[in-house]
Amino acid sequence: MRARTAALTGLTMLAFAGNSLLCREALGRRGMDPVSFTTLRVLSGAALLVVLARRLDPGARAGSVAGAAALFAYALAFSLAYVTLEAGVGALLLFGAVQATMLGAGLAVGERPSPVQWAGLLAALGGLVHLLLPGLAAPDPLGAALMLLAGVAWGAYSLLGRGAQRPIAATAGNFVRAAPLALAASLAALVWTTPRVPSDGALLAVASGAVTSGLGYSLWYLALRGHTATTAAVVQLSVPVLAAAGGVLLLGEAATSRLVVAGALVLGGVAAATLGRREARA
């Protein structure tokens, strides 16, 4: 079970990092507007997951209104925030909010991180600061608020998913319930802007929805069965480093010694916090 959880978690973190890369590429060089990106992401995720749920878990009905609302809030705020925020600032704000939400929830229900987990968390946060702080500038207030909202919403979505017994059906139900919200957002956006949906940007949005979101979130619901709220929060600290590495490999960004050091700190801290779970006591 421990190896299965580790494998599922690794695949999920790669999918989460892929979402950042796809969104940055679509909204940046492809010129797609964030609301259309969000809508296509949610609709394509819903379409794929409905087919999968019918084949793999026919007749199952799962998901919730709360889960759908958290999913939509995260997806829309995430896209809107990246219009004005630099990637590093956005990642730091997003996962800082995720940590605060999930660790706070864990403490509220009696989880007590062990000394090893606290050390791992501090090492991982130190790695993120080492990676991101030299490039930080005062963020746009609205963009920062949106990314903090995205982090809180994603933390809530993860906590809601920890008890899911049918992960694919639950994720499909959440995406289907979020689809009308996404369509309503696109209609509302027509009041103040003209949609920009280039074909290559649309393909990126569909890939984000169907693969790195739909399938990725189903894997995350499976992985969450093997995590406490604390470890589920800590392992997500690896995503900004994975996204930065993806930028080097796929988007032509420069590799630096800072990235290597930060990656070692973050991934080492994640490993320590996860292995230290056995010492945690309520």
C-alpha positions in Angstrom: 0.0 0.0 0.0 2.8 2.4 0.8 4.5 1.8 -2.6 1.1 2.2 -4.3 0.5 5.5 -2.6 3.9 6.7 -3.5 3.5 5.8 -7.2 0.0 7.4 -7.4 1.3 10.5 -5.6 4.3 10.9 -7.9 2.1 10.7 -11.0 -0.4 13.2 -9.5 2.3 15.7 -8.7 3.5 15.5 -12.4 0.0 16.1 -13.5 -0.3 19.1 -11.3 2.9 20.6 -12.6 1.7 19.9 -16.1 -1.4 22.0 -15.4 0.8 25.0 -14.6 2.9 24.5 -17.7 -0.1 24.1 -20.0 -1.9 27.2 -18.5 1.2 29.4 -18.8 1.8 28.4 -22.4 -1.9 28.8 -23.4 -2.3 32.2 -21.7 1.2 33.5 -22.6 2.5 32.6 -26.1 -0.8 31.3 -27.4 -2.8 34.4 -26.3 -5.9 32.5 -25.0 -8.1 34.3 -22.5 -8.3 32.8 -19.0 -12.1 32.3 -18.8 -12.2 30.4 -22.1 -9.2 28.3 -20.9 -11.0 27.4 -17.7 -14.3 26.5 -19.5 -12.6 24.2 -22.0 -10.6 22.7 -19.2 -13.6 21.9 -17.1 -15.8 20.7 -20.1 -13.1 18.4 -21.5 -12.4 17.0 -18.1 -16.1 16.3 -17.6 -16.5 14.6 -21.0 -13.6 12.2 -20.5 -14.4 11.3 -16.9 -18.1 10.6 -17.7 -16.9 8.0 -20.3 -14.4 6.5 -17.9 -16.9 6.4 -15.1 -19.5 4.6 -17.2 -17.0 2.0 -18.3 -15.1 1.4 -15.1 -17.8 2.1 -12.5 -21.2 1.9 -14.2 -24.2 3.2 -12.2 -22.1 4.9 -9.6 -23.1 8.4 -8.6 -20.5 10.4 -6.6 -19.0 13.8 -6.1 -20.7 16.7 -4.4 -21.9 20.2 -4.8 -19.2 21.4 -2.4 -16.5 19.5 -4.4 -17.7 21.0 -7.6 -17.8 24.5 -6.2 -14.2 24.1 -4.8 -13.0 22.7 -8.2 -14.5 25.5 -10.2 -13.3 28.2 -7.8 -9.7 26.8 -8.0 -9.7 26.5 -11.8 -11.1 29.9 -12.5 -9.0 31.8 -9.9 -5.9 29.9 -11.0 -6.3 31.0 -14.6 -7.3 34.6 -13.8 -4.4 35.0 -11.4 -1.8 34.0 -14.0 -2.8 36.9 -16.2 -1.0 39.3 -14.0 1.3 37.2 -11.7 4.7 35.9 -12.6 4.9 32.1 -12.5 7.2 32.0 -9.4 5.1 34.4 -7.4 1.9 32.5 -8.3 3.3 29.1 -7.3 4.5 30.5 -4.0 1.1 32.0 -3.2 -0.9 29.0 -4.4 1.0 26.4 -2.5 1.4 28.6 0.6 -2.4 28.8 0.7 -2.7 25.1 0.1 -0.4 24.3 3.1 -2.2 26.7 5.4 -5.6 25.3 4.5 -4.7 21.6 4.8 -2.4 21.8 7.8 -4.9 24.0 9.6 -7.6 21.4 8.9 -5.4 18.6 10.1 -4.6 20.5 13.3 -8.3 21.2 13.8 -9.2 17.5 13.8 -6.3 16.5 16.1 -3.5 15.6 13.8 -0.1 16.5 15.3 2.9 16.5 13.0 6.0 14.8 14.4 9.3 16.6 14.7 10.5 14.9 11.5 7.5 16.1 9.6 8.0 19.7 10.9 11.7 19.5 9.8 10.7 18.2 6.4 8.1 21.0 6.0 10.6 23.7 7.0 13.2 22.2 4.6 10.7 22.1 1.7 9.5 25.7 2.4 13.1 26.8 2.6 13.7 25.2 -0.8 10.8 27.1 -2.3 12.0 30.4 -0.9 15.5 29.7 -2.3 14.0 29.0 -5.7 11.5 31.8 -5.9 12.5 34.7 -3.6 15.3 36.1 -5.8 12.7 36.7 -8.5 9.9 38.0 -6.4 8.5 41.5 -6.9 5.5 43.1 -5.3 2.6 41.1 -6.8 -0.5 42.6 -8.3 -3.0 42.8 -5.4 -5.9 41.4 -7.3 -3.8 38.6 -8.9 -2.4 37.7 -5.5 -5.8 37.6 -3.9 -7.1 35.3 -6.8 -4.2 32.9 -6.4 -4.7 32.7 -2.6 -8.3 31.9 -3.3 -7.2 29.2 -5.7 -5.0 27.7 -3.0 -7.7 27.7 -0.4 -10.1 26.1 -2.9 -7.7 23.4 -3.9 -6.9 22.6 -0.3 -10.6 22.3 0.4 -11.1 20.1 -2.7 -8.3 17.8 -1.5 -9.7 17.5 2.0 -13.2 16.7 0.5 -11.7 14.0 -1.6 -9.9 12.1 1.2 -13.0 10.0 2.0 -14.0 9.3 -1.7 -14.7 5.5 -2.1 -15.2 5.8 -5.9 -12.5 8.3 -7.1 -13.3 8.3 -10.8 -17.0 8.6 -10.2 -16.4 11.3 -7.6 -14.1 13.3 -9.9 -16.5 12.9 -12.8 -19.4 14.0 -10.7 -17.5 17.1 -9.5 -16.5 18.0 -13.1 -20.1 17.6 -14.4 -21.4 19.8 -11.6 -18.7 22.4 -12.3 -19.5 22.5 -16.0 -22.6 24.8 -15.8 -20.6 27.1 -13.5 -17.8 27.3 -16.1 -20.3 28.0 -19.0 -22.0 30.7 -16.9 -18.6 32.3 -16.3 -17.9 32.4 -20.1 -21.3 34.0 -20.7 -20.7 36.6 -18.0 -17.3 37.3 -19.5 -18.9 38.4 -22.8 -20.1 41.5 -21.0 -16.6 43.0 -20.7 -14.3 41.1 -23.1 -14.1 39.2 -26.4 -13.2 35.5 -26.1 -9.7 34.6 -27.5 -9.6 30.9 -28.4 -6.7 30.1 -30.8 -6.7 26.5 -32.0 -3.4 25.7 -30.3 -4.5 27.3 -27.1 -7.7 25.3 -27.2 -5.8 22.0 -27.6 -3.7 22.9 -24.5 -6.9 23.6 -22.5 -8.4 20.3 -23.6 -5.2 18.5 -22.6 -5.2 20.2 -19.3 -8.8 19.3 -18.7 -8.8 15.7 -19.9 -5.4 14.5 -18.9 -3.6 16.6 -16.2 -6.9 17.6 -14.5 -9.5 14.8 -15.1 -7.2 11.8 -14.9 -4.8 13.6 -12.5 -7.5 14.4 -10.0 -8.8 10.9 -10.1 -5.3 9.6 -9.3 -5.1 12.2 -6.5 -8.4 10.9 -4.9 -6.9 7.4 -5.0 -3.6 8.6 -3.5 -5.3 10.6 -0.7 -6.5 7.3 0.9 -2.9 6.8 2.0 -2.2 10.3 3.3 -3.1 12.3 6.3 -4.0 15.9 5.8 -0.5 16.8 6.8 1.3 14.6 4.3 -1.1 15.4 1.6 -0.3 19.1 2.1 3.5 18.6 2.3 3.9 16.4 -0.9 2.3 19.2 -2.9 5.3 21.4 -2.2 7.1 19.4 -4.9 4.8 20.8 -7.6 6.5 24.2 -8.0 9.9 22.6 -8.4 8.6 20.1 -10.9 6.9 22.9 -12.8 10.2 24.8 -12.8 12.0 21.8 -14.1 9.4 21.4 -16.8 9.9 25.0 -17.8 13.6 24.2 -18.3 13.0 21.0 -20.3 9.9 22.0 -22.3 9.8 25.8 -22.4 13.4 26.6 -22.9 14.0 28.3 -19.5 17.5 28.4 -18.2 18.7 25.7 -15.7 20.5 27.2 -12.7 22.3 25.9 -9.6 19.5 27.5 -7.6 17.0 25.2 -9.2 19.1 22.1 -8.4 19.6 23.2 -4.7 16.0 24.1 -4.3 14.8 20.9 -5.9 17.0 18.8 -3.5 15.6 20.7 -0.4 12.0 20.5 -1.5 12.0 16.8 -2.5 14.2 15.9 0.5 11.8 17.7 2.8 8.8 16.0 1.2 10.4 12.6 1.7 11.2 13.4 5.3 7.7 14.6 6.1 6.1 11.6 4.4 8.4 9.0 6.1 7.9 10.9 9.4 4.2 10.2 9.2 4.5 7.0 11.2 5.7 9.1 14.2 2.7 11.4 14.2 0.2 11.0 17.0 -3.2 12.6 17.4 
